[in-house]
């Protein structure tokens, strides 16, 4: 089985990686960063609706893809330094919400556990900003560990 750790480079996702390394049995681990081309993001914006936006990039990778690959490697390196072995970085192009990509990759890998951080938002902020970890919990059909933010001193 495989552990899937969602990683976006935030302090909360670093906390989740480190917690997972300390508390789960070593097994193959995939550190996942979901990315989306900026042009696709713009195409969802109401202002962009009036003008067509192309999402094709001839020949080369999107800059967002390169950045996501770097983040995934950073997360995998963090996981390895924290004690996990057999860690693979993975950058996945999202075709919708980030949470849906996490659920899809978990299903593809038949992940035994999904690990994600939480920003600890509540109330109106949670409604306005959404919650990837909450949506993963409600849509995935496998064990999920949501690691809360580190306590501030």
N, C-alpha and C positions, 0 to 999 in steps of 0.2 A: 504494500500500500504506500501511498504518497501523502505527505503533508503539503498543503498549499498555503503559503503565507502571502497575503496581499501587502504590497509595499509601494508607497508613493513618495518616499523620501522625507516625510514629515516626522517630527519628534514622536508623534503617537505611533506611527508605523515602526519606528526604530524600537520603541518600548515593546511593541508586540513581538518583534523578531527576537529580542533579548529574552523576553519572558518565555517564549516557545523553546528557545535553546536551553534554558534552565529547567524546564518542567516536562518536556515530552521525551519519550524514548527516541533515540536516534533511528530514523528511517529516512529513505529518500525524501528530499524536500525540494519543492519548486518555489522560488521567490518570484511572484508575479507583479509586474507593473503594467497597468492598462493605459494605453495612449490613444489619442484621437487627433487626426490632422486638424490644424487650426481652421483650414478652409471648410471642413465639415462642421466644426463648431459654429462658424460664421453662418453657414447655410441654415442653421436652426434659429438664428436670431431674427426677430421680426423685421429689422431694417434690411436684412439681406434678402428678404422674400421678394422684393421688387426687382432685383437683378440676379441673373443666373450666376452661380458660383461653381467653378470647375474644381473637382477634387482630384484630378489627375496630375501627377508630377512625372514628367518624362525622365526615364532613365535612373534617377537617383532616389535615395530614400528621403522621406520627409524629415525635417529637422526634429520634429516631435518624436519620431521613431528612434532617431539616434539618442536623443535625450532619455527616452524611456528605457532603451537598452542599457545606457549608462546607469540609470537608477536601479534597474534590476540587478546589474552586476554589483553595484554598491550594497544593495540589500543582501545579496548572496554572500559577499565578502563579510558583511557584518554577521550574518548567520554562522558562517564558518569560524570566524574569530570568536564567536560566543560558544562554540562547541558542537554545532551541528555538522554532520559529515554528509557526503553525497548530496551536495547542494547545487541546484541548477537554476541560473537566472532565466527568466522568460519575459519578454515584452510582447504584449498582445494588443493588436489594434481593436479598439472597441467600435461596435456598430450600433451603439445605443448607450444606455446608462452603464457606468462603471460596475455597479453591483451585478448587472446581468452578465457582463463578461467574466466576472469572478465565478459566478454560478456555472456558466457554460464551461469554463476551463476545469473547474472542480469535477463536473460531470465527465468531461473528456478524460481526465486523469484517473477517475474513480477515486478521488482523494479520500483518505481515511479521516482527515481533519482539515478544516479551514481555519486559519488564524488571521485575525484582522485587528487593527487598532480601532479605538473610538476616540472621537474628539471630546466626548463628554458634554455635548450640547444638549440643552433641554428647552422645553417650551417653544416660544416663537422662533428662536434661532434654529432649532432643529427642523421645524416645519419649513422655514424659508430656505435653509441651506441643504436640507435633505440629510439622510444618514445612510451612507453606504453599508455600514455594519448592520443597521436595523433591517434594511432591505435584503441583505444577504440572508440574515436569520429567517426572514419570512418567506423566502423563495427557494432556499436550498433544502435538500432532503438528506442531509448528512451532518455529522457533528461539527459544530462551529464554536470556536473560542474567540470571544471578543475581549480584548485586553483594554482596560480603562487607562486613561492618561496617567502618567507618573504623578505622584503627589508633589505639589510645590511646597518648598520649605517656607 
